[in-house]
Amino acid sequence: MVNAAYVVVALPLLGFATNLVFGRRLKEPLAGWVGTMAAVGSFVAALITWVTMLGKPADQRVANLNIFTWVPVAGLHVNAGLWVDPLSLTMILFVTGVSSAIHLYSIGYMHRDPGFDRFFVYLNLFLFSMLVLVLADNFLFSFLGWEGVGFCSYGLIGFWFQRETAAVAAKKAFVTNRVGDVGFLIAMFLIFDHFGSLNYRNVLGTLVGGHPVGLMAGAPGAIPGSTATAITMLLFLGAVGKSAQIPLYIWLVDAMEGPTPISALIHAATMVTAGVYLMSRVAPLLHYAHATSWVIASVGTGSAFLAATIAATQDDIKKCLAYSTVSQLGYMFMAVGAGDYADGLFHMMTHAFFKALLFLAAGAVIHAMADNQDMKKMGGLARFMPLTTICFVAGWLAISGIVPFAGFWSKDAVLDSVWQMNKVLWAIGAFTAGLTAYYMSRQVALVFMGKARWSEARPEPVGAAVSGHGASVHSGGDHEVSEPGLPAPSHAGTPHDAPWTMSLPLVLLAIASLLGGGINFSAFGHFDYLSRFLSPIFPYATAITLSSGTKWALSLVTLALCLGGLGLGLRTWRSAEHPALEPVFLRRAWFWDAVVSATVSGPLRAGADALAFVVDGRLVDGFVNGVAGTLALSGRVVRKLQTGYLRTYAIGIGAGLIAFLAYITFRVGS
């Protein structure tokens, strides 16, 4: 039944094609159910594939499924094929599972939106692209999925393209990711130059001894450290762009301009996890590139700390979670840099659970708040939205690293490996964990506790009655909605929990956020299922040699920091606003975005203008046009000799003959 892997990829593609062709006829909600059932079917097929693999010995859990020959060119032979091993299986399980919940949620969230069917076209294509990325058996096919998620993010972030901010955010995401993609492309050139192949088996399999799962063929060998460093640094540049790390993180926050389910999909299940997956996939290369490992760990640590400080001062409920994603991705890269790939993936999975939960719960809050996203204009929602509150609290405790929620186990596992690598990086990571608990507690306090500030902050209805999702307020024929596509309940009514299509995914993700740590209770040494499942494909992973006493001590320190941050956040924000705690430089994202924007619109734009209008327009075009002009001028002069009169040609021949005879005469005479 390993052939079910074909179905994993095929169903989202089928859902995409169906809604692309028939979506307008199917309409709401049928188009949404087509997309949702395609995602659910893909998840079921992933489960079947996983169960099939579990029935095999650990060293035989791999399958290479060829679809067709894609690039049969001389020495470059690339197939469109699937590589099913523990790493890709782990990825597709949580990608399809969380995506299924987001698809279901979207049916309720996008109710009455004019682009309902178009939304699910993008959603299914996004899922298909991510599955291609993680299941591909070679770098080039994976790059196709890599670019596919980039394209879909452009379409979904700018889904409400009538708003200039959404269109600008979509372009920002697209361009920023292209910067990182240059690194991926050049890395592929170097890989082919050194290995003569782009297939994982031929590239990565030559770097390991024995026959670890996923790297079956190829004799064990080595690669020069400089080559490995160049390849992995370039791949990491691609990962930095896709997974929004310093300095290319700026696109991810603006991605909030898209509908909230897209925020959840990008931040939890798909696009941003691609960079972590890529660096985990090339773990054999990282074994020969120690400098790259240090860079990965350092950038991850810096991103985690920087983004957490910014999140602590955000008022927009979604932007706070967006910066949180950048921070949590930093933890995953910390683990990868430390050589602890399994725990990096463990934190990726738990993060998918609680971050999808937090974003979808935030969407339910925005639903109830009639599009308002300012947390300082909320408050007191716990008594009006009990189910949403309970689910959000589960996500809050999980991301805050509070035992026994999933985030506690995965974050501690990451910090254990970082402690073994470098104590300074551990200290920054541990402090950031406490800071995470603080800003998430601030969010919970501002949204669900204290005074109901929304009662006086809500605007009155404008113009025609607002009637649900995507309702338009017509004024002079313009579409004037603060966030098109959001449900807009009566402003005079009280907030309430969302409909079941939105609430059921919240409940399922809340349960996963509580119990998800059971996937890898590595602290106990007997329940580390994920680590043992992944161990055959990470032969060079760094072994954690800390004693159980050291592990427990580190866990207690981290837990104390998290509880301290949690208590400080609740005590500070539960009943009042304290802007003095929000330095301007933090609220403005440490001015990094402004610096990048000024650089792009200033020196870089001036340089681009010089290249376009001076170098290209005047020098290059001037030279080319000059050559063409010279030839045209000479042609115009010479063609005058072609008169068509015989006497003219006879005179010319006579003149030539006289000149020739004169030349001979004078030359002989001399």
VEXMARMAR-772764 format. One line per 2 residues: number of its first residue (from 1); for each residue y, x, z of C-alpha. Coordinates in nm, 4 decimals. Last residue first. Example, Ala and Ser with C-alpha at 12.3 -4.5 7.8 and 13.67 -1.06 7.14 Angstrom:
BEGIN
2> -0.1060/1.3670/0.7140  -0.4500/1.2300/0.7800
This chain:
BEGIN
670> 5.2880/5.9159/-5.9503  5.2599/5.8061/-6.3090
668> 4.9251/5.6524/-6.2491  5.0666/5.4439/-5.9558
666> 5.3786/5.3490/-6.1532  5.1802/5.2340/-6.4525
664> 4.9122/5.0529/-6.2539  5.1723/4.8623/-6.0485
662> 5.3730/4.7749/-6.3577  5.0587/4.6479/-6.5311
660> 4.9794/4.4262/-6.2323  5.3339/4.2903/-6.2142
658> 5.3316/4.2143/-6.5849  4.9952/4.0383/-6.5535
656> 5.1173/3.8330/-6.2633  5.4279/3.7257/-6.4470
654> 5.2169/3.6306/-6.7489  4.9735/3.4306/-6.5349
652> 5.2603/3.2511/-6.3656  5.4289/3.1812/-6.6961
650> 5.1022/3.0407/-6.8296  5.0634/2.8227/-6.5116
648> 5.4115/2.6814/-6.5632  5.3446/2.6233/-6.9303
646> 5.0268/2.4311/-6.8509  5.2141/2.1788/-6.6321
644> 5.0237/2.0230/-6.3398  5.2865/2.1292/-6.0856
642> 5.0640/2.3029/-5.8262  5.3045/2.5718/-5.7080
640> 5.4750/2.3171/-5.4840  5.1482/2.2915/-5.2909
638> 5.2115/2.6349/-5.1450  5.5228/2.5367/-4.9514
636> 5.3844/2.2105/-4.8047  5.0608/2.3847/-4.7149
634> 5.2454/2.6660/-4.5394  5.4344/2.4063/-4.3355
632> 5.1135/2.2188/-4.2409  4.9453/2.5422/-4.1367
630> 5.2421/2.6359/-3.9211  5.2553/2.2896/-3.7651
628> 4.8848/2.2967/-3.6768  4.9204/2.6380/-3.5147
626> 5.2281/2.5196/-3.3257  5.0572/2.1968/-3.2156
624> 4.7750/2.3972/-3.0590  5.0132/2.6454/-2.8978
622> 5.2519/2.3769/-2.7760  4.9666/2.1595/-2.6495
620> 4.8423/2.4468/-2.4355  5.1826/2.5793/-2.3303
618> 5.4040/2.2696/-2.3264  5.1946/1.9734/-2.2201
616> 4.9034/2.1531/-2.0559  5.0886/2.4230/-1.8665
614> 5.4185/2.2388/-1.8280  5.3428/1.8657/-1.8094
612> 4.9961/1.8457/-1.6591  4.9754/2.1758/-1.4719
610> 5.3304/2.1447/-1.3415  5.2742/1.7787/-1.2467
608> 4.9544/1.8745/-1.0620  5.1409/2.1464/-0.8752
606> 5.4195/1.9048/-0.7814  5.1588/1.6519/-0.6707
604> 4.9852/1.9149/-0.4612  5.3111/2.0390/-0.3125
602> 5.4439/1.6941/-0.2134  5.2420/1.3712/-0.2465
600> 4.9142/1.5422/-0.1563  5.0721/1.7597/0.1105
598> 5.2699/1.4706/0.2568  4.9575/1.2521/0.2613
596> 4.7531/1.5290/0.4236  5.0229/1.5930/0.6837
594> 5.0640/1.2219/0.7529  4.6880/1.1815/0.7955
592> 4.6813/1.4765/1.0309  4.9742/1.3464/1.2376
590> 4.7589/1.3742/1.5534  4.6189/1.0349/1.4553
588> 4.9555/0.8640/1.4935  4.8561/0.7038/1.8217
586> 4.7479/1.0455/1.9448  5.0810/1.2100/1.8623
584> 5.2626/0.9157/2.0187  5.0944/0.9590/2.3543
582> 4.9132/0.6475/2.4778  4.8774/0.6486/2.8565
580> 5.2443/0.5538/2.8962  5.1602/0.2404/2.6951
578> 4.9912/0.0931/3.0011  4.9146/-0.2727/2.9410
576> 4.7958/-0.4832/3.2325  4.5004/-0.6638/3.3895
574> 4.1806/-0.4936/3.2719  4.3427/-0.1919/3.1180
572> 4.3564/0.0771/3.3851  4.0687/-0.0282/3.6070
570> 3.8394/-0.0987/3.3132  3.9135/0.2290/3.1359
568> 3.8917/0.4373/3.4511  3.5570/0.2823/3.5443
566> 3.4074/0.3477/3.2015  3.5403/0.7028/3.1902
564> 3.3926/0.7739/3.5319  3.0628/0.6122/3.4356
562> 3.0500/0.8287/3.1246  3.1367/1.1463/3.3139
560> 2.8742/1.0673/3.5782  2.6181/0.9963/3.3059
558> 2.6933/1.3331/3.1449  2.6508/1.5179/3.4741
556> 2.3351/1.3243/3.5591  2.1861/1.3931/3.2160
554> 2.2610/1.7650/3.2468  2.0842/1.7738/3.5825
552> 1.7896/1.5798/3.4445  1.7528/1.8206/3.1544
550> 1.7840/2.1240/3.3800  1.5112/1.9904/3.6076
548> 1.2852/1.9129/3.3120  1.3149/2.2730/3.2027
546> 1.5030/2.3503/2.8864  1.3031/2.4997/2.6008
544> 1.4154/2.2660/2.3231  1.2422/2.3995/2.0113
542> 1.4750/2.4672/1.7212  1.3459/2.3044/1.4033
540> 1.1931/2.5455/1.1524  0.8841/2.3389/1.0680
538> 1.0916/2.0206/1.0317  0.8721/1.8017/0.8100
536> 0.5742/1.7980/1.0466  0.7976/1.7149/1.3481
534> 0.9246/1.3801/1.2206  0.6602/1.1517/1.3739
532> 0.6436/1.3653/1.6881  1.0194/1.3458/1.7368
530> 1.0201/0.9719/1.6649  0.7458/0.8954/1.9137
528> 0.8945/1.0910/2.2029  0.7262/0.8724/2.4630
526> 0.5328/1.1326/2.6577  0.7926/1.4064/2.7130
524> 0.9925/1.2061/2.9647  1.3330/1.3155/2.8346
522> 1.2101/1.2586/2.4796  1.2202/0.8831/2.5207
520> 1.2267/0.8493/2.1412  1.1880/0.5056/1.9878
518> 1.2296/0.3496/2.3313  1.6022/0.4185/2.2972
516> 1.6214/0.1106/2.0760  1.5632/-0.1259/2.3686
514> 1.9196/-0.2169/2.4641  2.0944/-0.1592/2.1333
512> 1.8004/-0.3217/1.9536  1.8359/-0.6323/2.1719
510> 2.2093/-0.6410/2.0957  2.1313/-0.6001/1.7259
508> 1.9069/-0.9076/1.7284  2.1617/-1.1125/1.9243
506> 2.4499/-1.0157/1.6968  2.2421/-1.0865/1.3843
504> 2.1781/-1.4395/1.5210  2.5478/-1.5056/1.5925
502> 2.6824/-1.4751/1.2370  2.4353/-1.7061/1.0657
500> 2.4378/-1.9133/1.3839  2.8055/-2.0058/1.3643
498> 3.0665/-1.7931/1.5524  3.1471/-1.8309/1.9202
496> 3.4653/-2.0150/2.0117  3.8392/-1.9605/2.0337
494> 4.0483/-2.2645/2.1271  4.2117/-2.4976/1.8770
492> 4.5787/-2.5226/1.7768  4.5490/-2.2425/1.5253
490> 4.2751/-2.4363/1.3503  4.0045/-2.1999/1.2424
488> 4.0650/-1.9423/0.9700  3.7456/-1.7760/0.8598
486> 3.8247/-1.4434/0.6991  3.8008/-1.4153/0.3228
484> 4.1590/-1.3154/0.2615  4.3108/-1.1235/0.5520
482> 4.6729/-1.2144/0.6168  4.6532/-1.4857/0.3537
480> 4.9242/-1.5395/0.0972  4.7797/-1.6001/-0.2497
478> 5.0865/-1.6657/-0.4594  5.1505/-1.9863/-0.6545
476> 5.4963/-2.0405/-0.5141  5.3553/-2.0705/-0.1685
474> 4.9893/-2.1540/-0.1436  4.8102/-2.0814/0.1791
472> 4.4631/-1.9956/0.0625  4.1455/-2.0463/0.2552
470> 3.9120/-1.7510/0.2352  3.6944/-1.8879/0.5063
468> 3.8130/-2.2081/0.6637  4.0659/-2.4693/0.5798
466> 4.4226/-2.3707/0.6427  4.6365/-2.6782/0.6136
464> 4.9114/-2.6489/0.3572  5.2345/-2.4748/0.4441
462> 5.2121/-2.2362/0.7375  5.0009/-2.3051/1.0455
460> 5.1589/-2.1770/1.3672  5.1097/-1.8164/1.4628
458> 4.8951/-1.7125/1.7587  5.0653/-1.4839/2.0081
456> 5.1320/-1.7409/2.2813  4.7688/-1.8345/2.3353
454> 4.6475/-1.4887/2.2297  4.7611/-1.3285/2.5565
452> 4.4714/-1.4833/2.7463  4.5200/-1.2767/3.0620
450> 4.2507/-1.0415/3.1847  3.9187/-0.9666/3.0206
448> 3.7556/-1.0033/2.6779  3.9747/-0.8203/2.4288
446> 4.1906/-0.5821/2.6313  3.9186/-0.5037/2.8858
444> 3.6468/-0.4519/2.6243  3.8698/-0.2229/2.4211
442> 3.9775/-0.0175/2.7209  3.6114/0.0109/2.8179
440> 3.5427/0.1494/2.4690  3.8292/0.3948/2.5119
438> 3.7011/0.5201/2.8461  3.3277/0.5349/2.7630
436> 3.4105/0.7432/2.4578  3.6263/0.9754/2.6699
434> 3.3299/1.0334/2.8995  3.1117/1.1211/2.5993
432> 3.3931/1.3433/2.4702  3.3798/1.5391/2.7949
430> 3.0065/1.5950/2.7393  3.0606/1.7069/2.3801
428> 3.3377/1.9478/2.4758  3.1228/2.0933/2.7544
426> 2.8222/2.1197/2.5224  3.0251/2.3074/2.2609
424> 3.1312/2.5512/2.5327  2.7728/2.5939/2.6582
422> 2.6336/2.6999/2.3204  2.2935/2.6531/2.1586
420> 2.0800/2.5429/2.4547  2.3560/2.3126/2.5710
418> 2.3756/2.1724/2.2149  2.0071/2.0816/2.2244
416> 2.0493/1.9009/2.5549  2.3663/1.7310/2.4263
414> 2.1752/1.5720/2.1388  1.9003/1.4407/2.3675
412> 2.1632/1.3058/2.6052  2.3326/1.1181/2.3206
410> 2.0014/0.9672/2.2080  1.8856/0.8529/2.5503
408> 2.2153/0.7090/2.6741  2.2944/0.5451/2.3400
406> 1.9841/0.3276/2.3601  2.0804/0.1446/2.6797
404> 1.9028/0.2301/3.0052  2.1308/0.3985/3.1171
402> 2.4964/0.4062/3.0138  2.5880/0.6250/2.7166
400> 2.9192/0.4573/2.6365  2.7870/0.3633/2.2925
398> 2.5094/0.1605/2.4544  2.7262/0.0070/2.7270
396> 2.9790/-0.1150/2.4698  2.7106/-0.2443/2.2321
394> 2.5544/-0.4512/2.5087  2.9010/-0.5673/2.6159
392> 2.9686/-0.6832/2.2605  2.6523/-0.8933/2.2677
390> 2.7411/-1.0532/2.6010  3.0975/-1.1202/2.4850
388> 2.9879/-1.2737/2.1549  2.7560/-1.5085/2.3432
386> 3.0209/-1.6024/2.6005  3.3078/-1.6708/2.3568
384> 3.5573/-1.8897/2.5452  3.5076/-1.7489/2.8956
382> 3.4880/-1.3905/2.7729  3.7967/-1.4273/2.5527
380> 4.0451/-1.3493/2.8303  4.2465/-1.1040/2.6233
378> 4.3919/-1.0986/2.2719  4.7386/-0.9918/2.1590
376> 4.6989/-0.6390/2.2916  4.3777/-0.6139/2.0878
374> 4.5694/-0.6519/1.7609  4.3210/-0.7738/1.4975
372> 4.4579/-1.1261/1.4382  4.2751/-1.3024/1.1545
370> 4.2629/-1.6473/1.3157  4.1641/-1.5095/1.6591
368> 3.8202/-1.6731/1.6548  3.7197/-1.5068/1.3281
366> 3.8753/-1.1808/1.4473  3.6481/-1.2055/1.7508
364> 3.3444/-1.2763/1.5322  3.4376/-0.9753/1.3188
362> 3.4575/-0.7627/1.6322  3.1042/-0.8802/1.7118
360> 2.9998/-0.7634/1.3654  3.1675/-0.4284/1.4193
358> 3.0205/-0.3782/1.7653  2.6690/-0.4790/1.6620
356> 2.6721/-0.2543/1.3552  2.7862/0.0257/1.5870
354> 2.5172/-0.0502/1.8443  2.2187/-0.0538/1.6112
352> 2.3254/0.2097/1.3582  2.4220/0.4367/1.6474
350> 2.0682/0.4087/1.7817  1.9348/0.5198/1.4431
348> 2.1801/0.8051/1.3883  2.1210/0.9210/1.7465
346> 1.7501/0.9542/1.6689  1.8337/1.1270/1.3403
344> 2.0250/1.3949/1.5310  1.7397/1.3973/1.7819
342> 1.4904/1.4779/1.5063  1.7127/1.7414/1.3462
340> 1.7516/1.9604/1.6536  1.8554/2.2796/1.4736
338> 2.1753/2.3159/1.6766  2.3818/2.2452/1.3669
336> 2.1811/1.9276/1.3087  2.2381/1.8188/1.6693
334> 2.6119/1.8795/1.6497  2.6123/1.7001/1.3153
332> 2.4784/1.3873/1.4839  2.7331/1.4189/1.7632
330> 3.0152/1.4400/1.5070  2.8863/1.1206/1.3499
328> 2.9607/0.9589/1.6849  3.3236/1.0722/1.6715
326> 3.3824/0.9571/1.3141  3.2257/0.6235/1.4080
324> 3.4541/0.5920/1.7112  3.7517/0.6412/1.4831
322> 3.6345/0.3321/1.2954  3.5672/0.1375/1.6158
320> 3.9291/0.1813/1.7250  4.0371/0.0959/1.3724
318> 3.8473/-0.2328/1.3922  4.0105/-0.3615/1.7121
316> 4.3585/-0.2529/1.6023  4.5419/-0.1279/1.9126
314> 4.4403/0.2365/1.8845  4.5194/0.4796/2.1669
312> 4.1755/0.5944/2.2879  4.0437/0.6001/1.9315
310> 4.2664/0.9001/1.8565  4.1228/1.1039/2.1436
308> 3.7706/1.0087/2.0380  3.8375/1.1132/1.6769
306> 3.9469/1.4619/1.7815  3.6573/1.5183/2.0223
304> 3.3766/1.4105/1.7883  3.5371/1.5813/1.4885
302> 3.5674/1.9105/1.6758  3.2069/1.8961/1.7912
300> 3.0805/1.8128/1.4431  3.2916/2.0871/1.2862
298> 3.1545/2.3375/1.5380  2.7909/2.2319/1.4967
296> 2.8117/2.2367/1.1168  2.9935/2.5715/1.1128
294> 2.7368/2.7239/1.3456  2.4524/2.5980/1.1264
292> 2.6287/2.7343/0.8197  2.6449/3.0813/0.9736
290> 2.2724/3.0677/1.0484  2.1848/3.0178/0.6817
288> 1.8160/3.1057/0.6366  1.6881/2.8215/0.8564
286> 1.9548/2.6012/0.6983  1.7590/2.6163/0.3725
284> 1.4460/2.4810/0.5418  1.6607/2.2017/0.6971
282> 1.7671/2.0790/0.3523  1.6636/1.7183/0.4264
280> 1.8457/1.7239/0.7598  2.1692/1.8272/0.5886
278> 2.1295/1.5454/0.3373  2.0450/1.2842/0.6011
276> 2.3522/1.3736/0.8067  2.5701/1.3408/0.4971
274> 2.4154/1.0081/0.3985  2.4796/0.8495/0.7381
272> 2.8370/0.7694/0.6358  2.7252/0.5584/0.3410
270> 2.4560/0.3340/0.4807  2.3634/0.1657/0.8028
268> 2.6353/0.1900/1.0638  2.9819/0.2746/0.9383
266> 2.9507/0.1611/0.5777  2.7559/-0.1569/0.6510
264> 2.9588/-0.2486/0.9583  3.2905/-0.1983/0.7819
262> 3.1477/-0.3932/0.4910  3.0643/-0.6822/0.7231
260> 3.4310/-0.6690/0.8397  3.5786/-0.7392/0.4963
258> 3.7542/-0.4354/0.3445  4.0820/-0.2958/0.4731
256> 3.8859/-0.1223/0.7494  3.8098/0.1501/0.4935
254> 4.1483/0.2912/0.5970  3.9732/0.4456/0.8955
252> 3.7042/0.6055/0.6796  3.9379/0.7682/0.4291
250> 4.0949/1.0121/0.6764  3.7683/1.1850/0.7703
248> 3.7991/1.4611/0.5105  3.9255/1.7386/0.7438
246> 3.7272/1.7112/0.9694  3.4290/1.4787/0.9310
244> 3.3987/1.1570/0.7312  3.0251/1.1344/0.6579
242> 3.0631/1.1324/0.2787  3.3332/1.3975/0.2635
240> 3.1842/1.6220/0.5311  2.8395/1.5828/0.3713
238> 2.9704/1.7048/0.0357  3.1272/2.0053/0.2068
236> 2.7956/2.0504/0.3883  2.6225/2.0829/0.0528
234> 2.8676/2.3577/-0.0382  2.8056/2.5357/0.2917
232> 2.4306/2.4946/0.2431  2.4276/2.6516/-0.1027
230> 2.6577/2.9423/-0.0150  2.4737/3.0145/0.3102
228> 2.1333/3.0087/0.1395  2.2596/3.2466/-0.1273
226> 2.4117/3.4839/0.1302  2.0987/3.4726/0.3453
224> 1.8771/3.5753/0.0575  1.5911/3.3271/0.0102
222> 1.2432/3.3503/0.1519  0.8915/3.2614/0.0576
220> 0.5978/3.0385/0.1360  0.4093/2.9427/-0.1818
218> 0.4895/2.6051/-0.3294  0.3513/2.2578/-0.2838
216> 0.3497/2.0252/0.0151  0.7107/2.0049/0.1236
214> 0.7241/1.6426/0.2416  0.4754/1.6986/0.5209
212> 0.4395/2.0624/0.6135  0.1980/2.2610/0.4001
210> 0.1675/2.6137/0.5359  0.4682/2.8409/0.5314
208> 0.8106/2.7199/0.4397  1.0740/2.8213/0.1869
206> 0.8923/2.7478/-0.1389  0.8495/2.3805/-0.0433
204> 1.2274/2.3361/-0.0240  1.2928/2.4043/-0.3910
202> 0.9747/2.3101/-0.5785  0.8879/2.0117/-0.3622
200> 1.2491/1.8970/-0.3354  1.2847/1.8914/-0.7136
198> 1.5989/2.0561/-0.8520  1.4248/2.3406/-1.0303
196> 1.4751/2.6970/-1.1512  1.4845/2.8142/-0.7892
194> 1.7928/3.0397/-0.7898  1.9973/2.9014/-1.0802
192> 1.8806/2.5470/-1.0116  1.9931/2.5708/-0.6506
190> 2.3238/2.7321/-0.7479  2.4041/2.4534/-0.9943
188> 2.3002/2.1935/-0.7361  2.5378/2.3516/-0.4828
186> 2.8194/2.3273/-0.7374  2.7594/1.9522/-0.7633
184> 2.7364/1.8920/-0.3878  3.0575/2.0875/-0.3261
182> 3.2446/1.8914/-0.5927  3.1202/1.5767/-0.4194
180> 3.3329/1.6570/-0.1155  3.6556/1.6261/-0.3116
178> 3.5176/1.3177/-0.4879  3.4783/1.1531/-0.1483
176> 3.8486/1.1849/-0.0811  3.9322/1.0346/-0.4216
174> 3.7146/0.7240/-0.3762  3.8155/0.6594/-0.0167
172> 4.1843/0.6910/-0.0991  4.1452/0.4681/-0.4038
170> 3.9866/0.1965/-0.1900  4.2556/0.2337/0.0769
168> 4.5300/0.1948/-0.1869  4.3734/-0.1247/-0.3233
166> 4.3310/-0.2663/0.0268  4.6887/-0.1826/0.1257
164> 4.8210/-0.3407/-0.1949  4.6612/-0.6726/-0.1125
162> 4.5379/-0.8635/-0.4170  4.2494/-0.6150/-0.4192
160> 4.0646/-0.8111/-0.1539  3.7420/-0.6255/-0.2293
158> 3.9247/-0.2925/-0.2173  3.6965/-0.1578/0.0545
156> 3.4100/-0.3303/-0.1261  3.4667/-0.1947/-0.4766
154> 3.5436/0.1595/-0.3660  3.2525/0.1542/-0.1209
152> 3.0304/0.0447/-0.4096  3.1382/0.3429/-0.6203
150> 3.0752/0.5893/-0.3390  2.7405/0.4281/-0.2598
148> 2.6437/0.4826/-0.6240  2.7700/0.8406/-0.6274
146> 2.5202/0.9396/-0.3580  2.2541/0.7237/-0.5238
144> 2.2928/0.9299/-0.8411  2.3116/1.2446/-0.6278
142> 1.9663/1.1619/-0.4938  1.8386/1.1600/-0.8506
140> 1.9936/1.5038/-0.9016  1.8707/1.6526/-0.5724
138> 1.5071/1.5589/-0.6204  1.2420/1.3234/-0.4858
136> 1.4796/1.0310/-0.4352  1.4019/0.8072/-0.1350
134> 1.7215/0.8709/0.0656  1.9785/0.8396/-0.2143
132> 1.7851/0.5733/-0.4037  1.7808/0.3625/-0.0865
130> 2.1560/0.4071/-0.0446  2.2183/0.3004/-0.4041
128> 2.0023/-0.0115/-0.3654  2.1846/-0.1106/-0.0454
126> 2.5249/-0.0746/-0.2113  2.4052/-0.2654/-0.5172
124> 2.2930/-0.5481/-0.2899  2.6316/-0.5648/-0.1155
122> 2.8330/-0.5304/-0.4370  2.6651/-0.8323/-0.5944
120> 2.6850/-1.0056/-0.2564  3.0643/-0.9791/-0.2560
118> 3.0882/-1.0939/-0.6166  2.9088/-1.4176/-0.5211
116> 3.1576/-1.4949/-0.2414  3.4687/-1.3894/-0.4356
114> 3.6608/-1.7136/-0.3767  3.5851/-1.6900/-0.0016
112> 3.4692/-2.0272/0.1243  3.2277/-1.8750/0.3799
110> 3.2454/-1.4950/0.3725  3.1631/-1.4607/0.7435
108> 2.8817/-1.7121/0.7465  2.6821/-1.5635/0.4600
106> 2.8006/-1.2173/0.5668  2.6040/-1.2311/0.8919
104> 2.2814/-1.2657/0.6955  2.3669/-0.9627/0.4807
102> 2.4640/-0.7630/0.7921  2.1293/-0.8387/0.9583
100> 1.9443/-0.7332/0.6434  2.1511/-0.4143/0.6267
98> 2.0407/-0.3246/0.9792  1.6742/-0.3512/0.8836
96> 1.7065/-0.2002/0.5344  1.8884/0.1110/0.6564
94> 1.6859/0.1289/0.9797  1.3501/0.1408/0.8048
92> 1.4751/0.3248/0.4963  1.5900/0.6264/0.6975
90> 1.2774/0.6685/0.9066  1.0633/0.6399/0.5944
88> 1.2753/0.9016/0.4146  1.2209/1.1471/0.7004
86> 0.8532/1.0634/0.7574  0.7682/1.1115/0.3871
84> 0.8034/0.9011/0.0735  0.9584/1.0878/-0.2168
82> 1.0440/0.8470/-0.4966  1.0838/0.9516/-0.8605
80> 1.3367/0.9469/-1.1404  1.2071/1.2698/-1.2816
78> 1.3908/1.5917/-1.3582  1.2727/1.8720/-1.5860
76> 1.5314/2.1429/-1.6469  1.3739/2.4428/-1.8207
74> 1.3920/2.2836/-2.1665  1.5425/1.9347/-2.1150
72> 1.3225/1.6475/-1.9940  1.5861/1.4612/-1.7842
70> 1.4707/1.1199/-1.6583  1.0949/1.1060/-1.6726
68> 0.9949/0.7714/-1.5280  0.9075/0.6039/-1.1982
66> 0.7119/0.8816/-1.0257  0.5822/0.8170/-0.6759
64> 0.5436/1.1289/-0.4621  0.3617/1.0422/-0.1415
62> 0.3640/1.1988/0.2032  0.1978/1.1341/0.5342
60> -0.0879/1.3773/0.4836  -0.0174/1.6261/0.7644
58> 0.0077/1.3525/1.0282  -0.3296/1.2005/0.9349
56> -0.2980/0.8655/0.7557  -0.2829/0.5149/0.9034
54> 0.0784/0.5720/1.0067  0.1648/0.6032/0.6376
52> 0.0391/0.2533/0.5621  0.2316/0.1130/0.8586
50> 0.5496/0.2769/0.7276  0.4984/0.1445/0.3743
48> 0.4415/-0.2072/0.5078  0.7544/-0.1804/0.7237
46> 0.9581/-0.0651/0.4235  0.8246/-0.3607/0.2219
44> 0.9387/-0.5933/0.5005  1.2829/-0.4317/0.4967
42> 1.3084/-0.4696/0.1189  1.2147/-0.8347/0.1525
40> 1.4923/-0.8787/0.4097  1.7456/-0.7174/0.1733
38> 1.6384/-0.9320/-0.1239  1.6364/-1.2359/0.1053
36> 1.9981/-1.1662/0.1974  2.1179/-1.1254/-0.1616
34> 1.9521/-1.4480/-0.2743  2.0737/-1.6218/0.0417
32> 2.4311/-1.5220/-0.0336  2.4121/-1.6529/-0.3897
30> 2.2728/-1.9773/-0.2513  2.5620/-2.0279/-0.0085
28> 2.7837/-2.0465/-0.2090  2.7593/-2.0386/-0.5860
26> 2.4342/-2.0270/-0.7851  2.6268/-2.0681/-1.1095
24> 2.8776/-1.7952/-1.0295  2.5955/-1.5706/-0.9087
22> 2.3800/-1.6084/-1.2199  2.4198/-1.2769/-1.4019
20> 2.5546/-1.0449/-1.1315  2.3824/-1.2464/-0.8603
18> 2.0424/-1.1961/-1.0201  2.1050/-0.8319/-1.1117
16> 2.2090/-0.7368/-0.7570  1.9170/-0.9241/-0.6027
14> 1.6801/-0.7495/-0.8429  1.8276/-0.4102/-0.7513
12> 1.7953/-0.5001/-0.3827  1.4285/-0.5915/-0.4501
10> 1.3362/-0.2860/-0.6577  1.4063/-0.0128/-0.4027
8> 1.1792/-0.1332/-0.1234  0.9423/-0.2777/-0.3849
6> 0.8668/0.0695/-0.5216  0.7994/0.1813/-0.1651
4> 0.5359/-0.0934/-0.1518  0.3311/0.1504/-0.3593
2> 0.2290/0.3011/-0.0256  0.0000/0.0000/0.0000
